[in-house]
Each structure stands twice: as C-alpha cells, then as structure tokens.
Amino acid sequence: MPDFPSQPPVPPAHQPGREDGDGTTTVERVPQKTEPPRLYKVLLLNDDFTPMEFVVMVLQEYFRHDLDTATQIMLKIHHDGRGVCGVFTKDVAATKVELVLAAARRAGHPLQCIMEAA
C-alpha cells in the first residue's frame, strides 16, 4: 500500500454559538432557505391533421385527465391553438413532452407538445 502524506482534518465551518461557563459551546441552528422547484406548463398545439380522439386519448393516458376534462382541454386546443395539459417540475414536464411526441410519431400524427415556464 503506497504511503500518502497525511492531511490534517478540515475544521468544521464556523457556526454562530456561545460559550457556556462549563467549557461547552451551544450552537444555534440557522434555518436554511430553500425555494420550491420551478414549475413548467406542458402544452399541446393545434394542427389540422391529428384526430381529436387521439388528443383526448393522450390527455387521458399521459396526463390522467378524465374524459370530460380531456374533451374540454382538446376543444380549447382546437379553438385557441394551444392548451395546457398540466403543470409539473422541469424533469417531469420534459419527460411528458417526450412521451407524447413519441406516441404521436408512432401513431403517425404531427401533434406538437411543448413546455414553457409557468
């Protein structure tokens, strides 16, 4: 086994605290500030070729919407040119976009699915 020079232990970061009279130190816990993850909307875009039934199926299968909700979202996509399927964290949104695009390609439809910051 090779001999490596011994390195001194790294001292812990200085934490605010106070000395007690008995030689011990009381450390105060400083709360960490964390932010919730950024959210992204997953949207389907209207086209003139993808059947409405396929869009409803995608909304039910990949976004877990019931038939009525999926139909309402599909109609919004049809009339407004785009519709929100759901709001997710970045990784989940990106995965759903890829799953929808792959399903559309397998079925031979030009359906477009994108994500944008919520």
N, CA, C and O of each residue as an XYZ file, in Angstrom:
472
protein
N       0.844     -1.163      0.000
C       0.000      0.000      0.000
C       0.897      1.236      0.000
O       1.783      1.346      0.847
N       0.682      2.185     -0.950
C       1.548      3.364     -1.003
C       1.307      4.289      0.175
O       0.208      4.382      0.721
N       2.384      4.967      0.543
C       2.281      5.941      1.628
C       1.875      7.284      1.063
O       2.568      7.843      0.214
N       0.760      7.800      1.529
C       0.305      9.122      1.126
C       0.516     10.061      2.298
O       0.307      9.683      3.451
N       0.929     11.278      2.004
C       1.109     12.222      3.111
C      -0.219     12.441      3.821
O      -1.263     12.590      3.187
N      -0.161     12.456      5.096
C      -1.357     12.666      5.906
C      -1.750     14.131      5.844
O      -0.920     15.022      6.027
N      -3.025     14.364      5.584
C      -3.516     15.736      5.562
C      -4.308     15.993      6.828
O      -5.035     15.123      7.309
N      -4.160     17.196      7.362
C      -4.883     17.488      8.594
C      -6.384     17.516      8.323
O      -6.809     17.869      7.222
N      -7.179     17.152      9.306
C      -8.623     17.182      9.109
C      -9.090     18.611      8.843
O      -8.542     19.577      9.374
N     -10.105     18.710      8.016
C     -10.657     20.019      7.694
C     -11.535     20.455      8.857
O     -12.437     19.720      9.260
N     -11.282     21.649      9.406
C     -12.095     22.090     10.542
C     -13.521     22.390     10.091
O     -13.721     22.860      8.971
N     -14.510     22.131     10.934
C     -15.887     22.434     10.568
C     -16.067     23.934     10.394
O     -15.369     24.737     11.015
N     -17.006     24.294      9.545
C     -17.274     25.713      9.310
C     -17.691     26.375     10.616
O     -18.360     25.769     11.453
N     -17.289     27.611     10.770
C     -17.636     28.343     11.976
C     -19.146     28.523     12.047
O     -19.777     29.018     11.113
N     -19.698     28.116     13.158
C     -21.127     28.271     13.358
C     -21.340     29.240     14.514
O     -20.613     29.206     15.507
N     -22.334     30.096     14.377
C     -22.572     31.026     15.465
C     -22.977     30.263     16.723
O     -23.760     29.315     16.656
N     -22.460     30.665     17.828
C     -22.783     29.997     19.081
C     -22.313     30.826     20.251
O     -21.839     31.950     20.086
N     -22.449     30.266     21.423
C     -21.991     30.990     22.603
C     -21.304     30.012     23.545
O     -21.684     28.846     23.646
N     -20.293     30.512     24.227
C     -19.557     29.704     25.201
C     -20.364     29.624     26.481
O     -20.819     30.641     27.004
N     -20.537     28.431     26.974
C     -21.148     28.267     28.290
C     -20.036     28.279     29.316
O     -18.870     28.084     28.973
N     -20.373     28.497     30.529
C     -19.384     28.587     31.597
C     -18.648     27.287     31.843
O     -17.566     27.312     32.429
N     -19.185     26.150     31.421
C     -18.546     24.869     31.717
C     -17.631     24.386     30.587
O     -17.213     23.229     30.586
N     -17.316     25.268     29.621
C     -16.383     24.908     28.559
C     -17.048     24.308     27.333
O     -16.361     23.931     26.383
N     -18.366     24.211     27.334
C     -19.062     23.705     26.148
C     -19.596     24.878     25.331
O     -19.763     25.989     25.836
N     -19.855     24.601     24.068
C     -20.388     25.633     23.188
C     -21.783     25.228     22.746
O     -22.013     24.094     22.327
N     -22.697     26.155     22.845
C     -24.047     25.925     22.366
C     -24.136     26.520     20.965
O     -23.859     27.701     20.761
N     -24.529     25.683     19.997
C     -24.607     26.116     18.610
C     -26.069     26.395     18.276
O     -26.954     25.591     18.570
N     -26.303     27.546     17.657
C     -27.660     27.884     17.244
C     -27.857     27.418     15.814
O     -27.014     27.653     14.949
N     -28.962     26.766     15.578
C     -29.268     26.277     14.238
C     -29.796     27.437     13.395
O     -30.743     28.127     13.773
N     -29.154     27.629     12.241
C     -29.581     28.676     11.319
C     -30.440     28.005     10.255
O     -29.957     27.131      9.535
N     -31.713     28.403     10.144
C     -32.571     27.740      9.158
C     -32.098     28.029      7.733
O     -31.712     29.150      7.403
N     -32.139     26.986      6.898
C     -31.750     27.148      5.502
C     -32.960     27.619      4.711
O     -34.091     27.198      4.955
N     -32.697     28.491      3.770
C     -33.769     28.992      2.930
C     -33.747     28.220      1.613
O     -32.801     28.327      0.833
N     -34.788     27.453      1.382
C     -34.895     26.718      0.132
C     -36.114     27.221     -0.622
O     -37.099     27.659     -0.028
N     -36.027     27.151     -1.922
C     -37.141     27.569     -2.757
C     -37.769     26.338     -3.379
O     -37.074     25.365     -3.672
N     -39.076     26.374     -3.585
C     -39.696     25.245     -4.275
C     -39.198     25.183     -5.712
O     -38.790     26.202     -6.269
N     -39.228     23.999     -6.317
C     -38.741     23.890     -7.699
C     -39.612     24.712     -8.645
O     -40.809     24.882     -8.414
N     -39.004     25.213     -9.699
C     -39.717     25.985    -10.704
C     -40.660     25.061    -11.468
O     -40.324     23.909    -11.741
N     -41.836     25.569    -11.809
C     -42.837     24.760    -12.488
C     -42.934     25.127    -13.961
O     -42.658     26.258    -14.361
N     -43.336     24.134    -14.760
C     -43.456     24.303    -16.206
C     -44.806     23.771    -16.674
O     -45.285     22.740    -16.202
N     -45.410     24.502    -17.614
C     -46.660     24.072    -18.229
C     -46.326     23.185    -19.427
O     -45.423     23.490    -20.206
N     -47.060     22.096    -19.561
C     -46.961     21.260    -20.756
C     -48.161     21.603    -21.620
O     -49.303     21.541    -21.166
N     -47.893     21.968    -22.876
C     -48.946     22.407    -23.787
C     -48.996     21.537    -25.034
O     -47.967     21.074    -25.525
N     -50.190     21.323    -25.533
C     -50.381     20.695    -26.833
C     -50.767     21.789    -27.810
O     -51.528     22.696    -27.475
N     -50.230     21.694    -29.032
C     -50.505     22.689    -30.060
C     -51.448     22.110    -31.108
O     -51.356     20.935    -31.466
N     -52.346     22.943    -31.587
C     -53.319     22.507    -32.590
C     -52.650     22.297    -33.948
O     -51.712     23.004    -34.315
N     -53.152     21.315    -34.675
C     -52.767     21.142    -36.076
C     -54.010     20.658    -36.819
O     -55.015     20.318    -36.195
N     -53.943     20.627    -38.130
C     -55.113     20.266    -38.929
C     -55.185     18.780    -39.251
O     -56.061     18.359    -40.007
N     -54.287     17.983    -38.697
C     -54.212     16.588    -39.111
C     -54.437     15.583    -37.979
O     -54.970     14.501    -38.225
N     -54.044     15.914    -36.745
C     -54.187     14.969    -35.633
C     -55.657     14.862    -35.245
O     -56.297     15.879    -34.980
N     -56.206     13.643    -35.208
C     -57.621     13.475    -34.837
C     -57.883     13.906    -33.389
O     -57.051     13.715    -32.502
N     -59.051     14.486    -33.186
C     -59.432     14.926    -31.840
C     -59.445     13.760    -30.859
O     -59.100     13.927    -29.689
N     -59.839     12.591    -31.325
C     -59.888     11.410    -30.455
C     -58.495     11.044    -29.950
O     -58.335     10.618    -28.806
N     -57.494     11.212    -30.805
C     -56.123     10.918    -30.385
C     -55.669     11.905    -29.312
O     -55.010     11.515    -28.348
N     -56.017     13.171    -29.475
C     -55.648     14.184    -28.472
C     -56.308     13.860    -27.131
O     -55.668     13.964    -26.085
N     -57.564     13.474    -27.156
C     -58.267     13.098    -25.922
C     -57.586     11.895    -25.283
O     -57.399     11.858    -24.067
N     -57.212     10.905    -26.104
C     -56.523      9.721    -25.568
C     -55.201     10.109    -24.909
O     -54.875      9.601    -23.837
N     -54.430     11.013    -25.545
C     -53.155     11.468    -24.977
C     -53.394     12.152    -23.623
O     -52.670     11.906    -22.659
N     -54.402     12.999    -23.566
C     -54.702     13.711    -22.316
C     -55.110     12.744    -21.207
O     -54.784     12.960    -20.040
N     -55.812     11.696    -21.566
C     -56.214     10.706    -20.563
C     -55.044      9.815    -20.149
O     -54.834      9.565    -18.962
N     -54.292      9.344    -21.125
C     -53.236      8.372    -20.834
C     -52.006      8.992    -20.184
O     -51.471      8.437    -19.224
N     -51.552     10.132    -20.690
C     -50.294     10.706    -20.209
C     -50.467     11.776    -19.139
O     -49.524     12.093    -18.415
N     -51.683     12.336    -19.040
C     -51.905     13.398    -18.057
C     -53.000     13.051    -17.057
O     -53.321     13.857    -16.183
N     -53.575     11.858    -17.180
C     -54.549     11.311    -16.234
C     -55.805     12.173    -16.067
O     -56.355     12.271    -14.970
N     -56.252     12.797    -17.161
C     -57.499     13.552    -17.112
C     -58.661     12.609    -17.393
O     -58.528     11.659    -18.164
N     -59.809     12.880    -16.759
C     -60.999     12.089    -17.080
C     -61.512     12.512    -18.453
O     -61.035     13.493    -19.025
N     -62.481     11.775    -18.976
C     -62.968     12.008    -20.334
C     -63.502     13.430    -20.512
O     -63.197     14.082    -21.510
N     -64.292     13.915    -19.560
C     -64.868     15.266    -19.689
C     -63.791     16.343    -19.701
O     -63.825     17.247    -20.536
N     -62.835     16.250    -18.779
C     -61.757     17.241    -18.707
C     -60.888     17.172    -19.964
O     -60.522     18.203    -20.528
N     -60.562     15.957    -20.396
C     -59.740     15.791    -21.606
C     -60.452     16.382    -22.818
O     -59.816     17.009    -23.665
N     -61.758     16.188    -22.907
C     -62.520     16.740    -24.028
C     -62.516     18.268    -23.985
O     -62.382     18.913    -25.025
N     -62.661     18.851    -22.805
C     -62.636     20.309    -22.674
C     -61.271     20.880    -23.070
O     -61.200     21.900    -23.755
N     -60.196     20.226    -22.641
C     -58.849     20.690    -22.999
C     -58.641     20.550    -24.508
O     -58.068     21.435    -25.143
N     -59.109     19.433    -25.079
C     -58.976     19.227    -26.522
C     -59.704     20.327    -27.295
O     -59.186     20.825    -28.295
N     -60.886     20.705    -26.848
C     -61.638     21.764    -27.524
C     -60.931     23.115    -27.391
O     -60.940     23.922    -28.321
N     -60.320     23.351    -26.233
C     -59.544     24.589    -26.055
C     -58.373     24.609    -27.039
O     -58.105     25.634    -27.665
N     -57.685     23.491    -27.172
C     -56.575     23.392    -28.123
C     -57.096     23.661    -29.543
O     -56.473     24.390    -30.315
N     -58.226     23.071    -29.867
C     -58.802     23.205    -31.212
C     -59.188     24.656    -31.515
O     -58.947     25.149    -32.617
N     -59.786     25.332    -30.538
C     -60.277     26.700    -30.763
C     -59.206     27.772    -30.560
O     -59.174     28.761    -31.292
N     -58.332     27.583    -29.573
C     -57.337     28.619    -29.228
C     -55.949     28.352    -29.819
O     -55.080     29.221    -29.759
N     -55.735     27.179    -30.381
C     -54.443     26.862    -30.976
C     -53.476     26.174    -30.032
O     -52.466     25.619    -30.465
N     -53.782     26.209    -28.743
C     -52.937     25.534    -27.742
C     -53.711     25.395    -26.447
O     -54.651     26.145    -26.182
N     -53.306     24.432    -25.650
C     -53.970     24.207    -24.370
C     -53.020     23.577    -23.375
O     -52.126     22.815    -23.740
N     -53.228     23.907    -22.116
C     -52.378     23.399    -21.033
C     -52.867     22.015    -20.613
O     -54.037     21.823    -20.282
N     -51.949     21.068    -20.635
C     -52.261     19.694    -20.222
C     -52.025     19.493    -18.732
O     -52.704     18.692    -18.089
N     -51.053     20.228    -18.186
C     -50.714     20.117    -16.775
C     -49.515     20.978    -16.459
O     -48.858     21.506    -17.355
N     -49.233     21.117    -15.161
C     -48.101     21.903    -14.677
C     -47.254     20.987    -13.799
O     -47.759     20.348    -12.876
N     -45.938     20.933    -14.106
C     -45.053     19.972    -13.458
C     -43.686     20.594    -13.204
O     -43.386     21.686    -13.687
N     -42.867     19.885    -12.441
C     -41.473     20.288    -12.304
C     -40.788     20.061    -13.647
O     -41.330     19.383    -14.520
N     -39.611     20.622    -13.807
C     -38.933     20.606    -15.109
C     -38.711     19.196    -15.654
O     -39.014     18.928    -16.817
N     -38.192     18.303    -14.833
C     -37.896     16.939    -15.304
C     -39.158     16.184    -15.687
O     -39.186     15.488    -16.702
N     -40.196     16.317    -14.881
C     -41.450     15.627    -15.177
C     -42.065     16.190    -16.452
O     -42.542     15.434    -17.298
N     -42.056     17.513    -16.595
C     -42.610     18.144    -17.802
C     -41.856     17.687    -19.048
O     -42.474     17.347    -20.057
N     -40.534     17.677    -18.984
C     -39.728     17.259    -20.133
C     -40.006     15.805    -20.500
O     -40.069     15.464    -21.681
N     -40.169     14.958    -19.509
C     -40.468     13.546    -19.761
C     -41.822     13.395    -20.435
O     -41.962     12.628    -21.387
N     -42.819     14.121    -19.946
C     -44.157     14.032    -20.538
C     -44.144     14.526    -21.984
O     -44.796     13.933    -22.844
N     -43.412     15.602    -22.259
C     -43.303     16.099    -23.636
C     -42.734     15.008    -24.531
O     -43.272     14.755    -25.609
N     -41.662     14.364    -24.107
C     -41.037     13.313    -24.916
C     -41.963     12.114    -25.108
O     -42.010     11.540    -26.196
N     -42.694     11.731    -24.069
C     -43.616     10.604    -24.189
C     -44.734     10.902    -25.179
O     -45.096     10.048    -25.989
N     -45.280     12.114    -25.113
C     -46.360     12.492    -26.026
C     -45.847     12.551    -27.467
O     -46.504     12.048    -28.379
N     -44.691     13.154    -27.674
C     -44.132     13.242    -29.025
C     -43.867     11.854    -29.606
O     -44.136     11.601    -30.780
N     -43.343     10.970    -28.779
C     -43.069      9.597    -29.250
C     -44.372      8.880    -29.611
O     -44.434      8.187    -30.627
N     -45.410      9.040    -28.788
C     -46.696      8.396    -29.070
C     -47.303      8.946    -30.361
O     -47.869      8.193    -31.153
N     -47.186     10.250    -30.570
C     -47.723     10.870    -31.785
C     -46.985     10.351    -33.018
O     -47.610     10.055    -34.037
N     -45.683     10.240    -32.933
C     -44.905      9.750    -34.078
C     -45.249      8.292    -34.383
O     -45.400      7.910    -35.544
N     -45.371      7.477    -33.319
C     -45.734      6.063    -33.526
C     -47.082      5.940    -34.236
O     -47.284      5.056    -35.068
N     -47.999      6.848    -33.889
C     -49.336      6.809    -34.484
C     -49.388      7.528    -35.828
O     -50.416      7.505    -36.505
N     -48.285      8.165    -36.219
C     -48.231      8.849    -37.493
C     -48.900     10.217    -37.505
O     -49.345     10.686    -38.553
N     -48.972     10.859    -36.332
C     -49.606     12.176    -36.230
C     -48.548     13.257    -36.005
O     -47.533     13.003    -35.356
N     -48.776     14.464    -36.538
C     -47.812     15.559    -36.356
C     -48.033     16.368    -35.086
O     -47.570     17.505    -35.002
N     -48.722     15.821    -34.106
C     -49.033     16.537    -32.874
C     -47.772     17.102    -32.237
O     -46.766     16.404    -32.112
N     -47.828     18.355    -31.838
C     -46.696     19.011    -31.184
C     -47.009     19.222    -29.702
O     -48.115     19.623    -29.340
N     -46.034     18.950    -28.869
C     -46.153     19.120    -27.427
C     -44.931     19.896    -26.975
O     -43.806     19.540    -27.322
N     -45.143     20.963    -26.196
C     -44.034     21.804    -25.735
C     -44.198     22.069    -24.246
O     -45.237     21.783    -23.651
N     -43.145     22.623    -23.665
C     -43.228     23.058    -22.270
C     -42.724     24.495    -22.190
O     -41.847     24.905    -22.951
N     -43.297     25.254    -21.250
C     -42.842     26.619    -21.020
C     -42.989     26.919    -19.532
O     -43.789     26.300    -18.831
N     -42.210     27.869    -19.075
C     -42.236     28.241    -17.662
C     -43.643     28.670    -17.261
O     -44.313     29.409    -17.983
N     -44.073     28.196    -16.105
C     -45.416     28.535    -15.616
C     -45.437     29.924    -15.013
O     -46.482     30.380    -14.549
